[in-house]
Amino acid sequence: MPTVSVGRDRLFQALGRTYTEEEFEDLCFKFGIELDDVTTEKAIIRKEKHLDEEEASEDEELIYKIEVPANRYDLLCLEGLAQALRIFNGLDPIPSYSVASIGKESMLKMNVKSETSKIRPYVVCAVLRGVTFDEARYNSFIDLQDRLHQNICRRRTLVAIGTHDLDTIEGPFTYEALPPEEINFVPLKQTKNFRADELMEFYKSDMKLKKFLHIIETSPVFPVIYDRNRTVLSLPPIINGAHSAISLKTKNVFIECTATDLTKANIVLNTMVTMFSVYCQKKFEVEPVEVIYPDGQSYICPDLSFYQMVVPLSYITTIVGVSLPAHEVAGLLNKMQLNVENSVLEENQTKFTISVPPTRSDILHPCDVAEDVAIAYGYNKIPKIKLPSLKPQSLNQFSELIRAEIGMVGYTEVLTWILCSYKENFTMLNRKDDNSTAAINGNPRTADFEVVRTSLLPGILKTVGHNKDHPKPIKIFEVGDIVLLDEKKDVGASNRRHLAALYCGATSGFELIHGLVDRIMEVTGTPFVTPGDKSGYYIQSSDEPEFLTGRQASIIYKGNQIGTFGIVHPQVLDNFDIPDPCSFVEINIESFL
Amino acid sequence: MAEEAVLGYLENNTEISDSGTFAEERGINHDEIVNIIKSLNGFRLVDAQDIKRERWVLTNEGKTYAEDGSPEVQLFLAVPPEGITREELQKKLKPTIYQIGCQQAIKNKWIEMGKSQVSRKLQHVDDRVRDALIQIQNGEAVGPDDINALKRRKLITSQIWKGYSVTKGPKYAPKRKKVATDLTRENLQRGDWKEVEFKEYNFLAKGQPTEGGCLHPLLKVRRQIQMIFLQMGFEEMPTNNFVESSFWNFDALFQPQQHPARDSHDTFFLKEPSTTRTLPEDYVERVKRVHESGGYGSRGYGYEWKRDEANKNLLRTHTTAVSSRMLYALAQGPFAPKSYYSIDRVFRNEAVDRTHLAEFHQIEGLICDRGLTLGHLIGVLHDFFSRLGMSKLKFKPAYNPYTEPSMEIFSYHEGLQKWVEIGNSGMFRPEMLLPMGLPDDVQVIAWGLSLERPTMILYGIDNIRDLFGHKVDLSLIKRNPVCSIGL
């Protein structure tokens, strides 16, 4: 997106008020431009020269670098920016640009020679009469040409702009294409006469101009504009003549745009004249020029007519998604520089006839009009409409992710029964039933189904006991629910999602299970902290009956105990007929959500 | 034996003052004693204090002289009392012995070196060098002058000797109980686990790191975003086609042929295959017309549209190239609403830096239906981004050649305390949709963002090259947590 640098104070003066940086950013955001950077002239120079940052002195004028949309050429200068924002703020009416009505006889003429079709076939021109420049306006006028050249003109390939002090030249003008050897003139910023081919050679060392040479370099003829006295106005798209150079004192400006794309030439010319006609003696009035092509066709330019577009109100409101009355839409359109000349009612349908000013070349289709209404209404005021969608169960989704991680570090998943025998859940684990833990089955068919497990441990140990012949080590895990008595629940019991893992080998693998705990914490993004710190997890030794004393610990996560791990007590191993030492970890994973 | 010696000695004595002499007195190898002391110290049975001593040992050269005598003496002895010619003398000795021997013997004024004749100056010499070397070898004290002389001749070298002084530790016992680091199968078989004492476990240190594979963080995030799209009822588009024509990548999207994005410094154009073979001709004709002169209510761009430009092949610059193909295909049958998504690779001819790569992943979602409004777009963006953990959104007007209205999406970043741009969105232009043949009351709302940006925010990565490409930090891939967005 193009960036425009404007002096903050001049901008605020043009806007008729001052803004805090935040207020101005907010205005930009609503309008669809962006305050990219706040800097000073000196800071820019320092940056270019790679000098160290210095304290900006207070008297330096602040420069706002503003990003504008790539299709809004009317925002590429302070004049246009200020005008658009003033209209947006409801301060100014939409300007009505006009072409001075002068007779065809007294109109300046530009005669196009047929050879130009070989290199750069189009030219459009206009005159600004009675312009008052000051230094700032003059600089803005030059800067706008640069920015247009950079953007829509595609680095002068599509369009090149030449501006001249009309009082130094005399029409009619001719637009020709001649062999370089036949073109002689003193170019801008030089004092010596150059032949065009020599000039091209000369500019090969010019940092700014050398990148444009390729556009005509290989052509046998170069485009050139003369006045009636064979004074060279310009050698487009490279350089203007020194003779007609504009200055702060220039009153009457002749603008010519040569091009390979006529639509863009007209947009560029219209942008130049609409932006700077504000400084003309007759504000917003532009003097026309007749361009006559070799086939006798002639065109009066610029064409500052407003483009008419008929747009139904319903089209606009169905795009925006807000139903708005016609007068309100008309008001919003005005804020965006679009005139609604009349609204026609047809079969109970409101239709707008919208007049698009010559400054708004970006409006191609009614959808562009609808967007302007949405911007003026405020994107962030449009109520959101929710489309049907589903939400997953976080706990289940999280279980899926954690299961994959445990599998990836080499543990095999098992899926065991929720129900187990009373003994397996308590005495075989060295645990005592305090009668406030487990949900007890009232009518179990066999002892296998007496209680709802309160831990994943019995199922895992039974699995190991039945896989005694499996090569060691055995590394298994399970993610599943246990049930605990819960007075807070209507039914008096609730599920809890646990993760358990077991290692069994020639040694118990206690350090490996400890390492698995670290990995679980790593994949849940939990830092390892010193005991007492509530921002992560730490391990402290514990005293649970199912584990061997001295080789068991609690896992403390953000201050709460969420699990334990340890070497399974040899007595417990014996109870489950397991001959090999085992280490086991069990964690409540609901804590991670 | 060494352990019993140390523990046994300390039972009746307060200190072993020097492990070196202790070992020597008992005829035990000092290294063995040292190992035992270290182990006992680890279990706090003893407290050991380091002792360091510098001592001298013979170099290889020194050892041979201790054996055979110094070169100068060997030379002296080879000179008979009556003298000898140089040639004869040289024959009797090894070249190095001859050379060094001559130097030293002359220096000591033991012999006379004539032009051809060599003769003794003394009748008898003592081999003090050899004597000193033997003394050092035996660990006996030697005067500093001798040491310096030998050192200069590189016959001896210093060695740091390490030993310990040892006292009883807090857990001292005359006999060490068996301490184990882990419970073993043998402990269970023998049933001696009750007696096993475990070495104290350090829970302040981490356990043994797990071994295993890890998935790439970017693709973990992709997986979660795919889940989000599926939950929102979106169907995935086939995006396994990196090579695309300018037509589908740009022209079909109403992106004019002079648009800066179509410059070679933004897009990779292909040398081979340089052009597309076929395009749907009647559709191409409609696209050409809409660019040149508009239609469907549009003014068009008013330029001469060139087929050659559309035919140029490139590496797709966005997955919207696929969206244009999908919407065109959709328009060929009776209309049915569709919600599409894709997450895949796109290419830009950009300089690589901390935040830019020449290739990245684009996430794209679109809904094609009748009666869609900006309100729907805003609604679907809130739904989508809040699932990514970004629920505070605001929208800025923007420009994009193929969407109108267009909205840039900003999200409030709590960490940075500011609004950051996170994506782009809009409604596809009628100039794009109508030439495809879609009904004129059908709207398409769409949005796009990169996969890298939210991933970098999520994992706190500030250099994109650490995340994606061959310069990645593998430990970062291993370290990074599960992606829990969309849960």
Interface residues (C-beta under 8 A of the other chain):
Chain A: M1 F29 K30 F31 G32 E34 P69 A70 N71 R72 R154 L158 D261 L262 T263 K264 Y307 T318 I319 V320 G321 V322 D362 L364 H365 P366 C367 D368 A370 E371 A374 I375 Y379 N380 I382 P383 K384 I385 K386 L387 P388 S389 L390 K391 P392 S394 Q397 F398 L401 I402 E405 M408 V409 G410 A506 T507 S508 G509 F510 E511 L512 I513 H514 G515 L516 V517 D518 R519 E522 V523 T524 G525 F528 T530 P531 Y538 I539 Q540 S541 L548 G550 R551 A553 I567 P570 L573 P579 D580 P581 L593
Chain B: D182 L183 T184 R185 N187 L188 Q189 W193 F198 E200 Y201 F203 L204 K206 G207 Q208 P209 T210 E211 G212 G213 C214 L215 M227 Q231 M232 G233 Q258 P260 G294 Y296 G297 S298 R299 G300 Y301 G302 Y303 I367 G371 T373 L374 G375 H376 I378 G379 V380 H382 D383 K394 F395 K396 P397 A398 Y399 P401 E404 P405 S406 M407 M427 R429 P430 E431 Q443 R479 P481 V482 C483 S484 G486 L487
